[in-house]
Amino acid sequence: MLDLNAFLDLFRYSDNAPWLFTRYGFWVFFVVVLAFYSLVYKHVRRRNIYLLLFSLFFYYKTGGWFCGLLVFSCLANYIFGYAVWAAKRVVTKKIMLAVGVALNLSVLAYFKYAFFFTGMLNRFFSAEFEVFNWLAHGWNGLTGSETDTFNIILPVGISFFTFQGISYLVDVYRKDSDVVKNVFDFSFYLSFFPQLVAGPIVRASAFIPQLHRAYSITKQEFGHAVFLILAGLVKKMVLSDYLAVNFIDRVFSTPGAYSGAENLMAVYGYALQIYGDFSGYTDIAIGVALLLGFKLPVNFNSPYKAHSLTNFWHRWHISLSTWLRDYLYIPLGGNRKGKMRTHINLLVTMLLGGIWHGANIRFLIWGGIHGLGLVVEKLLTPLRKRMPVNRVLTAIFVFFTFHLVCLGWIFFRAESFAGVQQMFFQIRYSFTFDALLELWLAYPLVFGVMLFGFVVHGLPARFQERVRGLFIEMPIWLKAFIVLAVLFILKFFEQAEIQPFIYFRF
């Protein structure tokens, strides 16, 4: 007999069971969505509205009542985008653009930086201001709930759909993108569920034209989508979650309780964890979108093969780095106003990129490391151009770049500045090479997975493409067998506790 409450629970949000790509519940529901999708995909308007409704439902199942904030963002950016386009005078266009961007940034600042700015005011003026959550207060009045009004929870993915909204307004102003005249089409663009909560950040000029194209997916694209989904799940659940729960989180929580070797390996492990987590999500997002007939941009390209920090940012979170370039670095002046101004613009861009990740001195230092590194690279460019190009020198540059990135990851991941200091102290004064062998014996599966991750990441791009091509061309029965085998592996490595994607909190 059907349990009505259990059925209704499928449509309720739960803090303990948010929808994640790594949970079986999502995939079961996605299969149902695909089944009904087969009834509407031939009709563009119905298809778009159907996916819009599911995207909003997906966000509700992931972020709860913050779905209302997403709807507000869709409506506000649609209105200001239309206002920018419709304005006849340049000054009016600029005002509409400024108000629209300011609104987006104000909402983002409220949720991400309210406690930070309030704390600064209290310290500077010896005041006792308290943050009050007006949205929770209003929600309590409407629903009779008892949400804490002195706490602000960061909505899932707010930075990503806010940045997309800003890019749309600016692109309409610059005439780099056509205005979207249909509110449902725009809402679909801003809330498309595969990339909604952790990117990639998609430009309107690249996505909006796809809304009006008939559904089409080739056999090769289907195989590519399945390959990306499987690869993403392995990256997330094996490389990221397993390493985090069984080693990395323990060391970063109390670095002083572990040896220098354990701290150093935790740093290397975190480099792999955050890559597996974030690029894994992106792979799944691109694959799911492709199954639905939409193409999202590549967001990662073997970042730890980078031979410089500049090259690293051409490979890591590509949609964010290009966003920062086009909407921050270039408007600041880019490299058009002399070398000194170029260096300042680079440093400011990366510092703001660090603060974007969180209102904490550790993120500011992380951004500063990358900013200063990019400035030094600019200064050394003439010297590097005179150096011979060979594999040995390239390997040295890759090695140095990787460790500079890992230095930044320490500040990015640490739970406090004291934790950073403890980690540096342990690595400096409590490190022995003998301990590395002891670690391997103590954590054979952990370090086996870590070694596997770095080896696969370091494989030549040509070989990786050959493997992907072989999977795409396999007969369907063999694909199905590999899918089952991967699911078995994922079940083996599955963690009891839900491990949210790292970038959900940014």
N, C-alpha and C positions, 0 to 999 in steps of 0.2 A: 504494500500500500504506500502511495506517495506521501512523504512527509512534507507538509506544506511549509513549515518553518525552514527545513533544510533547503527546499527549493527557493524560498525567498532570500535565504542567506547568500545565494549566488548573485543576487542583485544589490546586496548591501555592502557598504565599505567596512573593513575591519582593520584596525591598526596592526593587529597581529598577523594578518594575511593579505598584505598588499599584493597587487598583481605584479609579477616579475616575469621576465622572459625565461627564468630558470625554474619556474614552478610549473608542474604538470597541468594545474588548473587552467592556466592561461592558454596552453596549447590545445586543450580539449575545447575550450570556448572558441579559439581561433579556427578550429576545424568546423565548428558550427557556423561561424561567421562566413567562412569560405563556401559552405554549402548554400547559404542564402545569397551569397555574393554571385553565385552562378545564375541566379534569377534576375539580377539587375545589372550585371557588368556591361551588357551590350548597350544600355541606355545611359549616356554620359551623365545627365542631370541626376537621375535616380542613383546611379553608382556613387557620385560625389556626396550626395546627401546621406546615403546609407553609411558611407565610411566616416562622414562627419559625425553622425550620431554615435557610431561605435567608438570613434576617437574620444568623444566627450565622456562616454561611459567608461572607456579604458582609463582616462585620467581620474574619473571619480573613484574607480576601484583602486587606483594607485595613490591618490592624494586626498580623497574624501571631499569635504565641502569646499576645498580650494578650487574645485571645478568651476565654482562661480567666479573666481578671480580670472580663470582662463577665458571664460565667456566675456567678462568685462574687457580683458585685453584684446580679444578679437574685435569687439564692437568699437572700442576706443581707437584702435589702430586703423580699422576700416574707415571710420568717420574722418580722422585726421588725414589719412592718405587721400581720401576723396577731396577733402578741403584743400590740400596742397595742390592737387591736380586741377581743381576747378577755379582756384584763385587767378584773377587776371593780372594783378600787379605783383611784381617780384617781391616787394616788401611784405605783402600779405602772405605770399608763399613762405617766406622766411619766418614770419610770425607763427603760422600754422605748424610749420616744421619744428620750430623751437618749442612750442607748447606741447606738441605730440611727443617729442623726445624727452622733454622735461617730465611729462606725466609718466612715461615708461620708467625713467630713472628714479623718480620719486617712489613709485611702487616698489621697485627693486631695493632701493635704499631703506625703505621702511622695514622690509622683512629681513634684509641682510645686515643692516648696520645700525638699527635703532638702539640696541644695547651699547654698541661701540661709541656712538656719538653722545648718548646720554651719560655714559661713564666719563667721557672726556669733559663734558660740561660740569659734571659733579666735581671732578678733580681740579679743574681750572678755577671754578668759582666757589668751591667748597659748598656746593648745593646738595640737595637730596632729591633730585628729580627721579621719578620712577617711570618706566615704560608701561604704557597702558595699551592693550590690544583692543582697539575700537571695533575691529571686524568681529572678534570673538564676542565682544559685548553685544553687538547687533544680532549676531547669530543666537546668543542666549535669549535675547528678547523675542526673537521670532519663533524659536523652537522650544524654549523652556529648558534647554540644556544648561550644564554648569561648567562650561569650558573655562579654564584658567585665563583670566583677562590680564594677568601680569606676566604672561609668558607669550613669546612670539615664536611660532613654529615656521620654519622655512618651507614654503610650498615646493613640492617636487618639480624640478625642471624650470623654475621661474626665470633663471638667467637665460636659458636657451630660447624660450618663446619671447622673452623681452628683447633679446638681441635680434631675433628675427623680425620683430615688430619695428625696431629702430632701423634696421637695414632696409626694410620695405619703404618706410617714410623717406629716408635719405635717397634711395634709388628712384622713387617717384619724383622727388624734387630735382634730382640730377638728370631725369629723363632716361635713366639706365633701365627702368622697368616701367611697363604700362600700368596704369591704375587698374585695380580690380573693382569692377562696378557692381558685382553681385556679392552681397554680404556672406552668403553661404559658401561661395567659392573661396573668399578670403579666409573665413573661419576654418575651412578645411585645410588651407595652406598652413595656417598658424598652429593648428591642433592635430595635424596628421600623426597618428599615434606611434608609429615605429620610431620616429626620431624626436618625439615630443619632450621626453623627460631627460634625455642625455645627449641630444644631438644626433648627427651632425647639424650644424646651423646651416639651413638651406636658404639660398637667395630666392626671392620671388621670381626673378627673371628666369631662373632655371626650373622652377617647379610649376608656376601658374600655367605655362603653355601645356603642360602634361594633363591638366584638368580637362582640357577640351579635346584630347585625343582619344580615339577608340581604344579599348583594352586590347593589348597584344603582348603575348609572351611566347618566345620560341622554345624549342626543345633545349637548346643550349642555355638560354636564360633560366629556364626552370632548373636545369642541373646546376647552374652557377648559384642560384638562390639557395638550393638545398645544401650545397657545399659550404656557403657562407654561414648558414644557420648552424650547421654541425661544427664548423671551425670556431664560431663564436661561443657556442655552448662549452666546447672543450677549453677554450681560453679562460672563460669565466669560472666554470665549476672545477676544473682541474688545476690550471696554472694559478688562478687568482684565489678562489675560495679555499681550496685545500691547503695551499701554502700559508695563507693568512691565518686560518684557524689553528693549524698545527705547528706553526713556528713564528711567523712574522709578528702577529699581534702580541704574542707572549713577550717577545724581546722588547718591542717598542713600548709596552705598558710599564715594564720595570727594567730598563737597560742596565742599571747598576747591579742587578742580580745575575747578569750573564757575562761571559768572558768577552774579550775583545774580538775573538774569532766569531763568536755567535752574533755579536753586534754587527760586524762587518758583513756577514752572510745574510743577516736580516735586511741590511740596506740593499744588497744585490737582489735579495728576494722581493723586496718591495718594488724595485724597479721593474721586475717581471710581473709582480701582482698588479700594479696599476696599469701596466700595458695590457695584460690579459683581460683585466676588468673592463677597461674603457674601449679598447679596440674590439674586444669580444662583443660588447653591447652594439658597437657600430656595425660589425659584421652581421649580427642578427637583424638589426634594423634595416640594413640595406637588403638583406635576403628576404625579409618579410614584405618590405615595400615592393620588391621586384615581383614577388608572387601575386601582388595586387595590381601589378602593371605600372608601377612608378619607379623611377630611378633616382636614387640619392647619391650625393657625391662621396668619393673616397675620403676617408678621414685620417687614415694611418698608412704609412708605407715604410715598414721596418725601421723605426726611428733609431734603434740602437746601432744601426749600421752607419749613422751619420758621422761624417769626418770633420764637422764643425758645428757650433751651436746654430749658425745660420741654416745649415743643412738639416739640423735636427728639427727646427721649426718649419722646414719644408716637408717634414715627414710626420710630425707629431701634432695631433689635433688640428689638422690642416684647416678645417672650417673656422676655428677660432683664430688661428694665426693670420689667415687672410682677412678675417673680420677686423681684427685689431689693426692690420695694415691699412685697409681701405677706409675705415671709419674713425680711426684715431691717429695713427702714425702719419698718414698722408695729409689729413686736415691740419695737423700740427705743423706741417711744413715738409715732412718727409726728408729727402736728401736734396731739396731744391734751394736751401738757404745757407749753404756753406757747411764745412765739416763739423765745426763746433756745434751748430744747431742740429745737424744730423745726429750726432752723438747724444745730445740732450733729448731729442725726440725718441731715440731708441730706448734710452734709460727710463724716460717718463712712461712710454708705452708698456714696457715690461713691468714697471712698478705698479701701474694701474692694473695690468693683467694679473699680478700677484694679489692685489687687494680684491679683485673680482672673485678670487677663490675664497676669500674670507677676511673679515676684519680682525686681523691678528698680525703681530710683528713678524711671526714666522713666515707667513705668506709674503709679506713685504720683502723680507730677506731673500726668499726664494726668487721673487721677481727681480730683486736687485742683482743676484748672482747671474741670472740670465741676461739682464740688461748690461751689466758691466762686461760680461763675457762677449756679448755682441759688439760692444764698443771697442774692446781690445782687438777683436777679430778685424774690425774695420781698419784699425790703426796698423795691423800687421799684414793687411792684404797685399801691399807692394812686395813685402818680403816673401810671402807664400807663393806669389806668382813667379818669383825667380827660382823657386825650388823645383827640382826634378820630380816628375810624376812617376811613382813606382809603387808597387804593392807594399813594400816594407814601410815606406813613409806614410802611406795611406793608413796602414794598420796602426801605426803609432798615433796618428791623428784620431782615429776611431777610438782607440783605447783611452786617450786623454779626454775626448769629448764625453765618452760614456761615464767616466769617473767624475767629471765636472757636473754632469746631469745628476749622478747619484748623490753628490754633495748637496745639490739643491733638494733632492727627495728627502733627505734627512730632516730639513726644516719643514718641508711640506707635510710629512707624515707624523712627526713627533707630537706627542700629546701636550707637551709644554716646553718652554725654553729650558727649564731645568733638565728635562729629558734629553734635549739636544746636547747639553753640556755633559751629561752622564755618558751618552753614547760616544762622544768624542774622547772623553777621558778613558773609557774602557778600550776603545780601539787603539789609543795611543800608548797606554800603560799596561794593558792586560791582554796583549795579543801574542800568541805563539803559533808557529806553523804546525807544531805537533797537534794542537787542538783541532785543526781542520780535519785530520784523519779521525780523531775521536768523535767529531761531529758527524762525519759520514757514517760511522758505525752506530751512533746513537739515533740518527734520523735518516736511515737508508732510503725510505720511500720519499721523504721530503726533498732530499738533495738529488735523488734520482729524477723526480719531477722537475726540479729546478734546472738540472743539467739538460733534460729533454727540451724544456722551454727555450733555453738559450741556443741550443744546437739548431732546433727548427727555425728559430728567428734568424739565425745566422746563415742559413742555407742560401745559396745563390738564387736571385729572383727568377732566373731562367728555369731552375729546377722546380721551384715552387709553382711556377706557371704550368710546367709540364704535369705535375701532380694534379693540379686543378683541372687541366684539360682532359686528363685521363678519366677523372671522375665524371666530368660532364658527358663524355662520350660513352660511358658504360651503359649497358642495357639496364632497363628499369629494375629487373629482378636483382641484379648485382648491387644497384644503388640501395634497394630496400634492405638487402643483407647487411651492407655497411652501416646504414642507419640504425638497424637493430643492434649491431655490434657496438656502435658509439653510445647508444642508449644504455647498454649494459655497463660500459666503462663509466659513464656518468653516474649511474646508480651506485657503483662501487665507491666513487669519490664524493658522492653527495653528502653535504653536511646537515646535521640535524637541525641547526638553527638557520633561519633565513639570513642570507648575506646580501644586503642591498648593494646595488651598483654604487661605486665610490662617488661618481659624479652626480648622483641623485641629489646630494646635499650642496651642490654648487649651482 
